[in-house]
Amino acid sequence: MPYDPGAKGGHITALGRMLVAAGCSAYKEGPGPVWTSADSESMRKYQIKVGDQGSAADGIPGKLQLARLKRGFGRSA
């Protein structure tokens, strides 16, 4: 499943809920099933929070970043 601009589905809503639970929300209306700039900004906030920098903090979750988010906040989704 893709996690990037243009992606749609319940997995995007679940990602947003995990980012909210992680304290990294940039949502004005809450996470939804279509990837928006708020998803990118929320993900970027999470990446910075866990110490990622530069191209690793681009707002698009890498495989390891996504796994870490799911481990820590997956039950929130």
PyMOL Python script that loads the backbone (N, CA, C, O; Angstrom):
from pymol import cmd

cmd.read_pdbstr("""\
ATOM      1  N   MET A   1       0.837  -1.184   0.000  1.00  0.00           N
ATOM      2  CA  MET A   1       0.000   0.000   0.000  1.00  0.00           C
ATOM      3  C   MET A   1       0.884   1.250   0.000  1.00  0.00           C
ATOM      4  O   MET A   1       1.847   1.337   0.762  1.00  0.00           O
ATOM      5  N   PRO A   2       0.558   2.188  -0.836  1.00  0.00           N
ATOM      6  CA  PRO A   2       1.357   3.408  -0.876  1.00  0.00           C
ATOM      7  C   PRO A   2       0.986   4.383   0.249  1.00  0.00           C
ATOM      8  O   PRO A   2      -0.178   4.513   0.628  1.00  0.00           O
ATOM      9  N   TYR A   3       1.980   5.040   0.749  1.00  0.00           N
ATOM     10  CA  TYR A   3       1.821   6.086   1.765  1.00  0.00           C
ATOM     11  C   TYR A   3       2.478   7.349   1.224  1.00  0.00           C
ATOM     12  O   TYR A   3       3.577   7.715   1.639  1.00  0.00           O
ATOM     13  N   ASP A   4       1.800   8.006   0.300  1.00  0.00           N
ATOM     14  CA  ASP A   4       2.360   9.209  -0.298  1.00  0.00           C
ATOM     15  C   ASP A   4       1.261   9.986  -1.014  1.00  0.00           C
ATOM     16  O   ASP A   4       0.129   9.511  -1.107  1.00  0.00           O
ATOM     17  N   PRO A   5       1.583  11.186  -1.524  1.00  0.00           N
ATOM     18  CA  PRO A   5       0.560  11.986  -2.202  1.00  0.00           C
ATOM     19  C   PRO A   5      -0.152  11.181  -3.293  1.00  0.00           C
ATOM     20  O   PRO A   5       0.480  10.511  -4.109  1.00  0.00           O
ATOM     21  N   GLY A   6      -1.464  11.266  -3.282  1.00  0.00           N
ATOM     22  CA  GLY A   6      -2.287  10.538  -4.230  1.00  0.00           C
ATOM     23  C   GLY A   6      -2.831   9.233  -3.673  1.00  0.00           C
ATOM     24  O   GLY A   6      -3.740   8.644  -4.258  1.00  0.00           O
ATOM     25  N   ALA A   7      -2.287   8.771  -2.545  1.00  0.00           N
ATOM     26  CA  ALA A   7      -2.748   7.524  -1.940  1.00  0.00           C
ATOM     27  C   ALA A   7      -4.124   7.722  -1.309  1.00  0.00           C
ATOM     28  O   ALA A   7      -4.450   8.789  -0.789  1.00  0.00           O
ATOM     29  N   LYS A   8      -4.914   6.659  -1.375  1.00  0.00           N
ATOM     30  CA  LYS A   8      -6.258   6.688  -0.797  1.00  0.00           C
ATOM     31  C   LYS A   8      -6.535   5.359  -0.112  1.00  0.00           C
ATOM     32  O   LYS A   8      -6.078   4.308  -0.563  1.00  0.00           O
ATOM     33  N   GLY A   9      -7.283   5.416   0.975  1.00  0.00           N
ATOM     34  CA  GLY A   9      -7.704   4.193   1.637  1.00  0.00           C
ATOM     35  C   GLY A   9      -7.681   4.300   3.144  1.00  0.00           C
ATOM     36  O   GLY A   9      -7.204   5.281   3.714  1.00  0.00           O
ATOM     37  N   GLY A  10      -8.196   3.291   3.760  1.00  0.00           N
ATOM     38  CA  GLY A  10      -8.250   3.234   5.212  1.00  0.00           C
ATOM     39  C   GLY A  10      -6.878   3.267   5.859  1.00  0.00           C
ATOM     40  O   GLY A  10      -6.740   3.722   6.995  1.00  0.00           O
ATOM     41  N   HIS A  11      -5.857   2.787   5.148  1.00  0.00           N
ATOM     42  CA  HIS A  11      -4.503   2.812   5.700  1.00  0.00           C
ATOM     43  C   HIS A  11      -3.993   4.241   5.874  1.00  0.00           C
ATOM     44  O   HIS A  11      -3.154   4.496   6.738  1.00  0.00           O
ATOM     45  N   ILE A  12      -4.489   5.170   5.070  1.00  0.00           N
ATOM     46  CA  ILE A  12      -4.101   6.578   5.220  1.00  0.00           C
ATOM     47  C   ILE A  12      -4.766   7.169   6.462  1.00  0.00           C
ATOM     48  O   ILE A  12      -4.139   7.922   7.208  1.00  0.00           O
ATOM     49  N   THR A  13      -6.019   6.832   6.677  1.00  0.00           N
ATOM     50  CA  THR A  13      -6.704   7.278   7.902  1.00  0.00           C
ATOM     51  C   THR A  13      -6.002   6.701   9.129  1.00  0.00           C
ATOM     52  O   THR A  13      -5.794   7.406  10.116  1.00  0.00           O
ATOM     53  N   ALA A  14      -5.639   5.420   9.070  1.00  0.00           N
ATOM     54  CA  ALA A  14      -4.960   4.779  10.195  1.00  0.00           C
ATOM     55  C   ALA A  14      -3.611   5.444  10.463  1.00  0.00           C
ATOM     56  O   ALA A  14      -3.249   5.662  11.619  1.00  0.00           O
ATOM     57  N   LEU A  15      -2.870   5.766   9.414  1.00  0.00           N
ATOM     58  CA  LEU A  15      -1.599   6.463   9.579  1.00  0.00           C
ATOM     59  C   LEU A  15      -1.828   7.801  10.280  1.00  0.00           C
ATOM     60  O   LEU A  15      -1.104   8.146  11.214  1.00  0.00           O
ATOM     61  N   GLY A  16      -2.820   8.544   9.836  1.00  0.00           N
ATOM     62  CA  GLY A  16      -3.128   9.829  10.447  1.00  0.00           C
ATOM     63  C   GLY A  16      -3.470   9.704  11.918  1.00  0.00           C
ATOM     64  O   GLY A  16      -3.050  10.532  12.726  1.00  0.00           O
ATOM     65  N   ARG A  17      -4.220   8.690  12.269  1.00  0.00           N
ATOM     66  CA  ARG A  17      -4.583   8.483  13.677  1.00  0.00           C
ATOM     67  C   ARG A  17      -3.346   8.179  14.520  1.00  0.00           C
ATOM     68  O   ARG A  17      -3.231   8.635  15.658  1.00  0.00           O
ATOM     69  N   MET A  18      -2.420   7.402  13.947  1.00  0.00           N
ATOM     70  CA  MET A  18      -1.183   7.118  14.674  1.00  0.00           C
ATOM     71  C   MET A  18      -0.358   8.389  14.856  1.00  0.00           C
ATOM     72  O   MET A  18       0.235   8.601  15.914  1.00  0.00           O
ATOM     73  N   LEU A  19      -0.321   9.229  13.833  1.00  0.00           N
ATOM     74  CA  LEU A  19       0.427  10.487  13.938  1.00  0.00           C
ATOM     75  C   LEU A  19      -0.193  11.414  14.976  1.00  0.00           C
ATOM     76  O   LEU A  19       0.528  12.097  15.703  1.00  0.00           O
ATOM     77  N   VAL A  20      -1.507  11.444  15.050  1.00  0.00           N
ATOM     78  CA  VAL A  20      -2.191  12.225  16.083  1.00  0.00           C
ATOM     79  C   VAL A  20      -1.812  11.683  17.466  1.00  0.00           C
ATOM     80  O   VAL A  20      -1.485  12.449  18.373  1.00  0.00           O
ATOM     81  N   ALA A  21      -1.861  10.355  17.617  1.00  0.00           N
ATOM     82  CA  ALA A  21      -1.518   9.738  18.899  1.00  0.00           C
ATOM     83  C   ALA A  21      -0.063  10.012  19.281  1.00  0.00           C
ATOM     84  O   ALA A  21       0.270  10.077  20.464  1.00  0.00           O
ATOM     85  N   ALA A  22       0.800  10.172  18.279  1.00  0.00           N
ATOM     86  CA  ALA A  22       2.213  10.451  18.524  1.00  0.00           C
ATOM     87  C   ALA A  22       2.455  11.923  18.849  1.00  0.00           C
ATOM     88  O   ALA A  22       3.583  12.316  19.148  1.00  0.00           O
ATOM     89  N   GLY A  23       1.403  12.738  18.792  1.00  0.00           N
ATOM     90  CA  GLY A  23       1.533  14.161  19.085  1.00  0.00           C
ATOM     91  C   GLY A  23       2.099  14.956  17.925  1.00  0.00           C
ATOM     92  O   GLY A  23       2.724  15.998  18.125  1.00  0.00           O
ATOM     93  N   CYS A  24       1.884  14.470  16.723  1.00  0.00           N
ATOM     94  CA  CYS A  24       2.483  15.106  15.537  1.00  0.00           C
ATOM     95  C   CYS A  24       1.431  15.558  14.527  1.00  0.00           C
ATOM     96  O   CYS A  24       1.691  15.554  13.324  1.00  0.00           O
ATOM     97  N   SER A  25       0.282  15.936  14.988  1.00  0.00           N
ATOM     98  CA  SER A  25      -0.803  16.314  14.090  1.00  0.00           C
ATOM     99  C   SER A  25      -0.626  17.696  13.480  1.00  0.00           C
ATOM    100  O   SER A  25      -0.290  18.663  14.163  1.00  0.00           O
ATOM    101  N   ALA A  26      -0.861  17.758  12.181  1.00  0.00           N
ATOM    102  CA  ALA A  26      -0.958  19.036  11.465  1.00  0.00           C
ATOM    103  C   ALA A  26      -2.342  19.125  10.818  1.00  0.00           C
ATOM    104  O   ALA A  26      -2.566  19.919   9.904  1.00  0.00           O
ATOM    105  N   TYR A  27      -3.264  18.296  11.310  1.00  0.00           N
ATOM    106  CA  TYR A  27      -4.609  18.226  10.733  1.00  0.00           C
ATOM    107  C   TYR A  27      -5.491  19.330  11.285  1.00  0.00           C
ATOM    108  O   TYR A  27      -5.465  19.626  12.479  1.00  0.00           O
ATOM    109  N   LYS A  28      -6.269  19.935  10.405  1.00  0.00           N
ATOM    110  CA  LYS A  28      -7.258  20.924  10.824  1.00  0.00           C
ATOM    111  C   LYS A  28      -8.624  20.283  10.960  1.00  0.00           C
ATOM    112  O   LYS A  28      -9.452  20.737  11.750  1.00  0.00           O
ATOM    113  N   GLU A  29      -8.867  19.219  10.186  1.00  0.00           N
ATOM    114  CA  GLU A  29     -10.158  18.539  10.221  1.00  0.00           C
ATOM    115  C   GLU A  29     -10.031  17.073  10.606  1.00  0.00           C
ATOM    116  O   GLU A  29     -11.025  16.347  10.585  1.00  0.00           O
ATOM    117  N   GLY A  30      -8.865  16.632  10.948  1.00  0.00           N
ATOM    118  CA  GLY A  30      -8.655  15.241  11.297  1.00  0.00           C
ATOM    119  C   GLY A  30      -8.224  14.420  10.097  1.00  0.00           C
ATOM    120  O   GLY A  30      -8.459  14.811   8.954  1.00  0.00           O
ATOM    121  N   PRO A  31      -7.593  13.283  10.355  1.00  0.00           N
ATOM    122  CA  PRO A  31      -7.121  12.446   9.264  1.00  0.00           C
ATOM    123  C   PRO A  31      -8.276  11.815   8.493  1.00  0.00           C
ATOM    124  O   PRO A  31      -9.333  11.516   9.048  1.00  0.00           O
ATOM    125  N   GLY A  32      -8.045  11.626   7.216  1.00  0.00           N
ATOM    126  CA  GLY A  32      -9.054  11.014   6.363  1.00  0.00           C
ATOM    127  C   GLY A  32      -8.423  10.043   5.396  1.00  0.00           C
ATOM    128  O   GLY A  32      -7.215   9.812   5.455  1.00  0.00           O
ATOM    129  N   PRO A  33      -9.211   9.465   4.503  1.00  0.00           N
ATOM    130  CA  PRO A  33      -8.721   8.401   3.637  1.00  0.00           C
ATOM    131  C   PRO A  33      -7.934   8.867   2.406  1.00  0.00           C
ATOM    132  O   PRO A  33      -7.455   8.030   1.641  1.00  0.00           O
ATOM    133  N   VAL A  34      -7.789  10.173   2.200  1.00  0.00           N
ATOM    134  CA  VAL A  34      -7.041  10.680   1.053  1.00  0.00           C
ATOM    135  C   VAL A  34      -5.823  11.444   1.561  1.00  0.00           C
ATOM    136  O   VAL A  34      -5.955  12.338   2.398  1.00  0.00           O
ATOM    137  N   TRP A  35      -4.637  11.098   1.059  1.00  0.00           N
ATOM    138  CA  TRP A  35      -3.401  11.762   1.471  1.00  0.00           C
ATOM    139  C   TRP A  35      -3.464  13.233   1.091  1.00  0.00           C
ATOM    140  O   TRP A  35      -3.743  13.577  -0.058  1.00  0.00           O
ATOM    141  N   THR A  36      -3.203  14.095   2.060  1.00  0.00           N
ATOM    142  CA  THR A  36      -3.187  15.544   1.821  1.00  0.00           C
ATOM    143  C   THR A  36      -1.866  16.115   2.324  1.00  0.00           C
ATOM    144  O   THR A  36      -1.023  15.388   2.850  1.00  0.00           O
ATOM    145  N   SER A  37      -1.698  17.408   2.159  1.00  0.00           N
ATOM    146  CA  SER A  37      -0.495  18.059   2.668  1.00  0.00           C
ATOM    147  C   SER A  37      -0.420  17.953   4.193  1.00  0.00           C
ATOM    148  O   SER A  37       0.673  17.982   4.759  1.00  0.00           O
ATOM    149  N   ALA A  38      -1.565  17.830   4.862  1.00  0.00           N
ATOM    150  CA  ALA A  38      -1.561  17.663   6.319  1.00  0.00           C
ATOM    151  C   ALA A  38      -0.933  16.324   6.707  1.00  0.00           C
ATOM    152  O   ALA A  38      -0.280  16.223   7.746  1.00  0.00           O
ATOM    153  N   ASP A  39      -1.125  15.299   5.880  1.00  0.00           N
ATOM    154  CA  ASP A  39      -0.477  14.009   6.152  1.00  0.00           C
ATOM    155  C   ASP A  39       1.035  14.148   6.011  1.00  0.00           C
ATOM    156  O   ASP A  39       1.789  13.649   6.847  1.00  0.00           O
ATOM    157  N   SER A  40       1.472  14.821   4.961  1.00  0.00           N
ATOM    158  CA  SER A  40       2.910  15.026   4.760  1.00  0.00           C
ATOM    159  C   SER A  40       3.512  15.823   5.907  1.00  0.00           C
ATOM    160  O   SER A  40       4.578  15.475   6.414  1.00  0.00           O
ATOM    161  N   GLU A  41       2.841  16.885   6.317  1.00  0.00           N
ATOM    162  CA  GLU A  41       3.363  17.720   7.396  1.00  0.00           C
ATOM    163  C   GLU A  41       3.354  16.969   8.730  1.00  0.00           C
ATOM    164  O   GLU A  41       4.294  17.097   9.515  1.00  0.00           O
ATOM    165  N   SER A  42       2.316  16.199   8.988  1.00  0.00           N
ATOM    166  CA  SER A  42       2.259  15.407  10.224  1.00  0.00           C
ATOM    167  C   SER A  42       3.373  14.373  10.238  1.00  0.00           C
ATOM    168  O   SER A  42       4.027  14.175  11.262  1.00  0.00           O
ATOM    169  N   MET A  43       3.591  13.716   9.107  1.00  0.00           N
ATOM    170  CA  MET A  43       4.659  12.721   9.025  1.00  0.00           C
ATOM    171  C   MET A  43       6.013  13.384   9.197  1.00  0.00           C
ATOM    172  O   MET A  43       6.883  12.833   9.872  1.00  0.00           O
ATOM    173  N   ARG A  44       6.211  14.553   8.603  1.00  0.00           N
ATOM    174  CA  ARG A  44       7.465  15.282   8.758  1.00  0.00           C
ATOM    175  C   ARG A  44       7.711  15.618  10.231  1.00  0.00           C
ATOM    176  O   ARG A  44       8.834  15.503  10.723  1.00  0.00           O
ATOM    177  N   LYS A  45       6.649  16.036  10.928  1.00  0.00           N
ATOM    178  CA  LYS A  45       6.777  16.325  12.364  1.00  0.00           C
ATOM    179  C   LYS A  45       7.211  15.083  13.128  1.00  0.00           C
ATOM    180  O   LYS A  45       8.054  15.161  14.022  1.00  0.00           O
ATOM    181  N   TYR A  46       6.636  13.938  12.776  1.00  0.00           N
ATOM    182  CA  TYR A  46       7.009  12.686  13.438  1.00  0.00           C
ATOM    183  C   TYR A  46       8.471  12.342  13.138  1.00  0.00           C
ATOM    184  O   TYR A  46       9.224  11.966  14.036  1.00  0.00           O
ATOM    185  N   GLN A  47       8.859  12.473  11.883  1.00  0.00           N
ATOM    186  CA  GLN A  47      10.226  12.153  11.503  1.00  0.00           C
ATOM    187  C   GLN A  47      11.230  13.007  12.284  1.00  0.00           C
ATOM    188  O   GLN A  47      12.249  12.503  12.755  1.00  0.00           O
ATOM    189  N   ILE A  48      10.939  14.266  12.412  1.00  0.00           N
ATOM    190  CA  ILE A  48      11.818  15.159  13.170  1.00  0.00           C
ATOM    191  C   ILE A  48      11.807  14.782  14.649  1.00  0.00           C
ATOM    192  O   ILE A  48      12.848  14.801  15.306  1.00  0.00           O
ATOM    193  N   LYS A  49      10.642  14.444  15.164  1.00  0.00           N
ATOM    194  CA  LYS A  49      10.507  14.062  16.579  1.00  0.00           C
ATOM    195  C   LYS A  49      11.378  12.857  16.918  1.00  0.00           C
ATOM    196  O   LYS A  49      11.941  12.786  18.010  1.00  0.00           O
ATOM    197  N   VAL A  50      11.492  11.905  15.984  1.00  0.00           N
ATOM    198  CA  VAL A  50      12.291  10.708  16.261  1.00  0.00           C
ATOM    199  C   VAL A  50      13.752  10.884  15.846  1.00  0.00           C
ATOM    200  O   VAL A  50      14.532   9.934  15.903  1.00  0.00           O
ATOM    201  N   GLY A  51      14.125  12.104  15.425  1.00  0.00           N
ATOM    202  CA  GLY A  51      15.515  12.399  15.159  1.00  0.00           C
ATOM    203  C   GLY A  51      15.957  12.333  13.712  1.00  0.00           C
ATOM    204  O   GLY A  51      17.146  12.478  13.430  1.00  0.00           O
ATOM    205  N   ASP A  52      15.040  12.120  12.793  1.00  0.00           N
ATOM    206  CA  ASP A  52      15.417  12.103  11.382  1.00  0.00           C
ATOM    207  C   ASP A  52      15.667  13.528  10.907  1.00  0.00           C
ATOM    208  O   ASP A  52      15.070  14.480  11.409  1.00  0.00           O
ATOM    209  N   GLN A  53      16.557  13.656   9.936  1.00  0.00           N
ATOM    210  CA  GLN A  53      16.920  14.969   9.411  1.00  0.00           C
ATOM    211  C   GLN A  53      17.063  14.905   7.899  1.00  0.00           C
ATOM    212  O   GLN A  53      17.086  13.823   7.313  1.00  0.00           O
ATOM    213  N   GLY A  54      17.159  16.064   7.274  1.00  0.00           N
ATOM    214  CA  GLY A  54      17.393  16.143   5.837  1.00  0.00           C
ATOM    215  C   GLY A  54      16.370  15.377   5.024  1.00  0.00           C
ATOM    216  O   GLY A  54      15.167  15.492   5.259  1.00  0.00           O
ATOM    217  N   SER A  55      16.845  14.597   4.069  1.00  0.00           N
ATOM    218  CA  SER A  55      15.939  13.864   3.188  1.00  0.00           C
ATOM    219  C   SER A  55      15.175  12.764   3.925  1.00  0.00           C
ATOM    220  O   SER A  55      14.170  12.268   3.417  1.00  0.00           O
ATOM    221  N   ALA A  56      15.637  12.379   5.113  1.00  0.00           N
ATOM    222  CA  ALA A  56      14.915  11.380   5.910  1.00  0.00           C
ATOM    223  C   ALA A  56      13.687  11.974   6.585  1.00  0.00           C
ATOM    224  O   ALA A  56      12.853  11.241   7.116  1.00  0.00           O
ATOM    225  N   ALA A  57      13.569  13.310   6.567  1.00  0.00           N
ATOM    226  CA  ALA A  57      12.422  14.002   7.160  1.00  0.00           C
ATOM    227  C   ALA A  57      11.667  14.738   6.060  1.00  0.00           C
ATOM    228  O   ALA A  57      11.457  15.949   6.132  1.00  0.00           O
ATOM    229  N   ASP A  58      11.265  13.986   5.043  1.00  0.00           N
ATOM    230  CA  ASP A  58      10.611  14.585   3.875  1.00  0.00           C
ATOM    231  C   ASP A  58       9.092  14.516   3.901  1.00  0.00           C
ATOM    232  O   ASP A  58       8.433  14.990   2.976  1.00  0.00           O
ATOM    233  N   GLY A  59       8.529  13.925   4.959  1.00  0.00           N
ATOM    234  CA  GLY A  59       7.078  13.841   5.068  1.00  0.00           C
ATOM    235  C   GLY A  59       6.477  12.591   4.438  1.00  0.00           C
ATOM    236  O   GLY A  59       5.262  12.394   4.483  1.00  0.00           O
ATOM    237  N   ILE A  60       7.317  11.754   3.855  1.00  0.00           N
ATOM    238  CA  ILE A  60       6.863  10.485   3.271  1.00  0.00           C
ATOM    239  C   ILE A  60       7.487   9.375   4.113  1.00  0.00           C
ATOM    240  O   ILE A  60       8.709   9.326   4.254  1.00  0.00           O
ATOM    241  N   PRO A  61       6.666   8.479   4.677  1.00  0.00           N
ATOM    242  CA  PRO A  61       7.230   7.469   5.559  1.00  0.00           C
ATOM    243  C   PRO A  61       8.044   6.420   4.812  1.00  0.00           C
ATOM    244  O   PRO A  61       7.589   5.832   3.831  1.00  0.00           O
ATOM    245  N   GLY A  62       9.254   6.205   5.303  1.00  0.00           N
ATOM    246  CA  GLY A  62      10.064   5.093   4.829  1.00  0.00           C
ATOM    247  C   GLY A  62       9.622   3.829   5.547  1.00  0.00           C
ATOM    248  O   GLY A  62       8.857   3.889   6.510  1.00  0.00           O
ATOM    249  N   LYS A  63      10.097   2.701   5.083  1.00  0.00           N
ATOM    250  CA  LYS A  63       9.701   1.414   5.655  1.00  0.00           C
ATOM    251  C   LYS A  63      10.001   1.337   7.151  1.00  0.00           C
ATOM    252  O   LYS A  63       9.152   0.895   7.926  1.00  0.00           O
ATOM    253  N   LEU A  64      11.192   1.758   7.565  1.00  0.00           N
ATOM    254  CA  LEU A  64      11.558   1.693   8.982  1.00  0.00           C
ATOM    255  C   LEU A  64      10.778   2.706   9.816  1.00  0.00           C
ATOM    256  O   LEU A  64      10.384   2.412  10.945  1.00  0.00           O
ATOM    257  N   GLN A  65      10.556   3.891   9.264  1.00  0.00           N
ATOM    258  CA  GLN A  65       9.779   4.915   9.976  1.00  0.00           C
ATOM    259  C   GLN A  65       8.349   4.440  10.190  1.00  0.00           C
ATOM    260  O   GLN A  65       7.785   4.609  11.271  1.00  0.00           O
ATOM    261  N   LEU A  66       7.770   3.848   9.161  1.00  0.00           N
ATOM    262  CA  LEU A  66       6.399   3.349   9.258  1.00  0.00           C
ATOM    263  C   LEU A  66       6.305   2.216  10.278  1.00  0.00           C
ATOM    264  O   LEU A  66       5.360   2.161  11.064  1.00  0.00           O
ATOM    265  N   ALA A  67       7.278   1.318  10.263  1.00  0.00           N
ATOM    266  CA  ALA A  67       7.286   0.215  11.231  1.00  0.00           C
ATOM    267  C   ALA A  67       7.396   0.745  12.658  1.00  0.00           C
ATOM    268  O   ALA A  67       6.716   0.254  13.559  1.00  0.00           O
ATOM    269  N   ARG A  68       8.247   1.741  12.863  1.00  0.00           N
ATOM    270  CA  ARG A  68       8.406   2.329  14.202  1.00  0.00           C
ATOM    271  C   ARG A  68       7.120   2.996  14.660  1.00  0.00           C
ATOM    272  O   ARG A  68       6.716   2.845  15.813  1.00  0.00           O
ATOM    273  N   LEU A  69       6.478   3.729  13.767  1.00  0.00           N
ATOM    274  CA  LEU A  69       5.217   4.388  14.100  1.00  0.00           C
ATOM    275  C   LEU A  69       4.151   3.353  14.456  1.00  0.00           C
ATOM    276  O   LEU A  69       3.417   3.525  15.429  1.00  0.00           O
ATOM    277  N   LYS A  70       4.067   2.299  13.682  1.00  0.00           N
ATOM    278  CA  LYS A  70       3.084   1.242  13.956  1.00  0.00           C
ATOM    279  C   LYS A  70       3.354   0.549  15.271  1.00  0.00           C
ATOM    280  O   LYS A  70       2.423   0.251  16.021  1.00  0.00           O
ATOM    281  N   ARG A  71       4.636   0.283  15.566  1.00  0.00           N
ATOM    282  CA  ARG A  71       4.978  -0.353  16.851  1.00  0.00           C
ATOM    283  C   ARG A  71       4.569   0.506  18.028  1.00  0.00           C
ATOM    284  O   ARG A  71       4.030   0.011  19.017  1.00  0.00           O
ATOM    285  N   GLY A  72       4.829   1.794  17.915  1.00  0.00           N
ATOM    286  CA  GLY A  72       4.546   2.690  19.036  1.00  0.00           C
ATOM    287  C   GLY A  72       3.105   3.127  19.158  1.00  0.00           C
ATOM    288  O   GLY A  72       2.613   3.357  20.262  1.00  0.00           O
ATOM    289  N   PHE A  73       2.414   3.245  18.017  1.00  0.00           N
ATOM    290  CA  PHE A  73       1.089   3.843  18.049  1.00  0.00           C
ATOM    291  C   PHE A  73       0.048   3.082  17.228  1.00  0.00           C
ATOM    292  O   PHE A  73      -1.056   3.588  17.026  1.00  0.00           O
ATOM    293  N   GLY A  74       0.368   1.903  16.760  1.00  0.00           N
ATOM    294  CA  GLY A  74      -0.547   1.123  15.925  1.00  0.00           C
ATOM    295  C   GLY A  74      -1.866   0.803  16.581  1.00  0.00           C
ATOM    296  O   GLY A  74      -2.889   0.697  15.906  1.00  0.00           O
ATOM    297  N   ARG A  75      -1.855   0.651  17.868  1.00  0.00           N
ATOM    298  CA  ARG A  75      -3.117   0.368  18.566  1.00  0.00           C
ATOM    299  C   ARG A  75      -4.063   1.555  18.557  1.00  0.00           C
ATOM    300  O   ARG A  75      -5.246   1.420  18.869  1.00  0.00           O
ATOM    301  N   SER A  76      -3.526   2.738  18.190  1.00  0.00           N
ATOM    302  CA  SER A  76      -4.339   3.950  18.127  1.00  0.00           C
ATOM    303  C   SER A  76      -5.107   4.055  16.812  1.00  0.00           C
ATOM    304  O   SER A  76      -6.040   4.849  16.693  1.00  0.00           O
ATOM    305  N   ALA A  77      -4.713   3.256  15.830  1.00  0.00           N
ATOM    306  CA  ALA A  77      -5.289   3.354  14.486  1.00  0.00           C
ATOM    307  C   ALA A  77      -6.683   2.759  14.415  1.00  0.00           C
ATOM    308  O   ALA A  77      -7.303   2.764  13.351  1.00  0.00           O
TER     309      ALA A  77
END
""", "prot")
cmd.dss("prot")
cmd.show_as("cartoon", "prot")
cmd.util.cbc("prot")
cmd.orient("prot")
